[in-house]
């Protein structure tokens, strides 16, 4: 060894040693700089990314509040649903994963890619909803092949279940996935893509109360995104429970009475304004919206000429027909234009200008006073009264009865109807009001438009002695542990400008309409239940030509049938409004529906009594 060192050139060795030392020092400097960058400069970000890879926050959906009727019957419940999600970061190459998922589950690949496209831009470690509420077969296929589907996960979440669907569909409404525009709205603050929100009915109107507050979990996941351990949990807060004022037993009776017919029926409590039943026919299956409705099914619904998605009780607007004579009679009495003893002669028509206005009873009613005018619905009597009243005074009373504006019920999309005036027509059409038009308005035709709910409130107000209440359908809202957050109280919104004496005259006329032998609703009278009411037949003039096959040879479309009523005669417990589209006569199509609703409610829900009129006791006229 000594000999070897003695033979080496000392200068050559020193040069090589210096180079080696320089390289070693440089390497250490680079390593230290890199460590400094990783640990100090970028340490926090790298630590966060490291935690994301193994520890994640997972949302825990809140249970939506339940909905009950006034008797405590559960109308809207929740059930577990299995939602198919993907975490893009864990899925690896997306194409083969999506292809295998489609192959195993049978879900079309295009549908899966469409969902991913909708979530484009969201963070890679956030779950993306591929399909909500998958079937048990789809779930089984995915679970069996879970090992081959990285990033795919199935979450269990509560989903709405309408217990009696399609019953009360227009009241309860339905739910659907939140869209981009709704996500921006303040009322949906806290919602995220894929959430389900109330889209219609009570579900929409009370969405913030029903929704609840989302919770979360801190979980540890493995390399494929599967949860291996729950580290901590923040419990979700369930939504509040809503109790409605409707009596579901009465609701079902009304729905059965209107089955296979288009129309609406509303029952309210006259002394509070609480809605006891609200039917719009035909209806729809709310549960079909929960799992995602196909385009074909949606197109069938929206193209149905009977408009099943429309709540006809509050949205549809119809001419009130002869039910409007309640208002005209009150106006004439209060203005001093008629009284109990005044009468007119009805020959079956009235000549006005160059036109003949006919009474529904072609051969005439003879001498008619206010009681007979209301009970037998004499058009000529009201033609003459309308001439004296004029359209603007008539409109003032109509508004005092609550027509021409939404009632303010706690549901969305309520219509306002229309109360025509001379100024309105001039403003709307540029044409002055013609006196003959008042003759149409005073019998509830012409430009007049009302909703069934508005007419139910008219009947309720007359029945209770003149106090107008705001109709309400939500009775109570309570937390999941029973604490009351909201308790509905009667809300007075006005009082009829009609004296007690004059209102009693109107009430007597309505009683005779049902209980006198020649009254238009005689066939629907109820033994022992003293029902008062008014029939109506709304002409559908504008649609006659288009519904006769274009050549005049088809079946002419029938008029709409109306009936409004309350019972008992004194201190009424229920007021009802019914319209049957194209039912032709209020006396034969709408009055029997209202009568059975009243009979059912006042009898405490017992089986129907025989309301068939005795042989030979049929009223002579069925024209209104």
Buried (B, 14 or more C-beta within 10 A) or exposed (E): EEEEEEEEEEEEEEEEEEEEEEEEEEEEEEEEEEEEEEEEEEEEEEEEEEEBEEEBBBBBBBBBBBBBBBEEBBBBBBEEBBBBBBBBBBBEEBEEBBEBBBEBBEBEEEEBBEBBEBBEEBEEBBBBBBBBBBBEEBBEBBEEBBEEBBBBBBBEBBBBBBBBBBBBBBBBBBBBBBEEEBBEEEEBEEBEBBBBBBBBBBBBBBBBBBBBEBBBBBBEBEEBBBEEEEEEEEEBBBBBBBBBBBBBBBBBBBBEBBEEBBBBBBBBBBBBBBBBBBBBBBBBBBBBBBBEBEEEEEEEBEEBEEBBBBBBBBBBBBBBBBBBBBBBBBBBBBBEBBEEEBBBEBEBBBEBEEEEBEBBBEEBBEEBBBBBBBBBBBBBBBBBBBBEBBBBBBBBBBBBBBBBEBBBBBBBEBBBBBBBBBEBBEEEEEEEBEEBBBBBBBBBBBBBBBBBBBBBBBBBBBBBBBBBBBBBBBBBBBBBEEEEEBEBEEEEBBEBEBEEEBBEBBBBBBBBBBBBEBBBBBBBBBEEBBBBBBBBBBBBEEEBEEBBEEEEEEEEBBBBBBBBBBBBBEEBBBBBBBBBBBBBBBBBBBBBBBBBBBBBBBBEEEEEBEBEEEEEEEBEBBBB
